[in-house]
Amino acid sequence: MRSTHLISCVTLATVLALTTGAASAKGCLKGAAVGAVAGHVAGHHSVLGAVGGCVVGRHMANKKAKEEASQKSSVTSQPHAASDANHV
């Protein structure tokens, strides 16, 4: 029974890895690794922890990307202070 469960999980993980793009894995891999360890320690729920960690890691990566994009756009929209100093 245990080996069947392991084979099922590995098969599912392989299918998911092959069907998703590389860009969608950003944050998921790190979160899944941390979640799997936490799930294992919390009571042998490694797969559940990996799934939860992937979701949280992906969310945090998207949030960080949005913050960086907004910071980059706000920096480019500000006038240059050096050019104002030359007009004194």
C-alpha positions in Angstrom: 0.0 0.0 0.0 2.8 2.4 1.0 4.7 1.8 -2.3 1.6 2.4 -4.3 1.0 5.7 -2.6 4.6 6.7 -3.3 4.4 5.8 -6.9 1.2 7.7 -7.3 2.7 10.8 -5.7 5.8 10.6 -7.9 3.7 10.1 -11.0 1.5 13.1 -10.1 4.5 15.3 -9.4 6.0 14.3 -12.8 2.9 15.1 -14.7 2.5 18.4 -13.0 6.1 19.3 -13.6 5.8 18.5 -17.3 2.6 20.4 -17.8 3.5 23.6 -16.1 5.9 26.2 -17.5 9.1 27.2 -15.9 7.9 30.7 -15.1 5.1 29.3 -12.9 7.6 27.5 -10.7 9.0 30.7 -9.3 8.6 30.6 -5.5 6.9 27.2 -5.7 10.0 25.0 -5.4 11.4 26.8 -2.4 8.0 26.9 -0.7 7.3 23.3 -1.5 10.6 22.2 0.1 10.0 24.2 3.2 6.4 23.0 3.4 7.4 19.3 2.9 9.8 19.5 5.8 7.3 21.3 8.0 4.6 18.8 7.1 6.8 15.9 7.8 7.8 17.2 11.2 4.2 18.1 12.0 3.0 14.5 11.6 4.1 12.9 8.4 2.1 15.1 6.1 4.9 15.9 3.7 2.8 16.0 0.5 0.2 18.2 2.0 2.9 20.5 3.4 4.6 20.6 0.0 1.3 21.6 -1.7 0.6 24.3 0.8 4.2 25.6 0.7 4.0 25.8 -3.1 0.8 27.8 -3.0 2.2 30.2 -0.3 5.6 30.5 -2.1 4.0 31.3 -5.4 1.8 33.9 -3.8 4.8 35.5 -2.1 6.8 35.5 -5.4 3.9 37.2 -7.2 3.6 39.8 -4.5 7.3 40.5 -4.6 7.3 40.8 -8.4 4.4 43.3 -8.2 6.2 45.4 -5.6 9.4 45.4 -7.6 7.5 46.4 -10.8 5.8 49.3 -8.9 9.1 50.5 -7.5 10.7 50.3 -10.9 7.9 52.4 -12.5 7.9 54.9 -9.7 11.7 55.4 -10.0 11.5 56.0 -13.7 8.7 58.5 -13.4 10.5 60.7 -10.9 12.4 63.7 -12.4 16.1 63.7 -12.0 17.4 65.8 -9.1 20.8 66.3 -10.7 19.4 68.1 -13.7 17.5 70.5 -11.4 20.6 71.3 -9.4 22.4 72.5 -12.5 19.7 75.2 -13.2 20.3 77.1 -9.9 
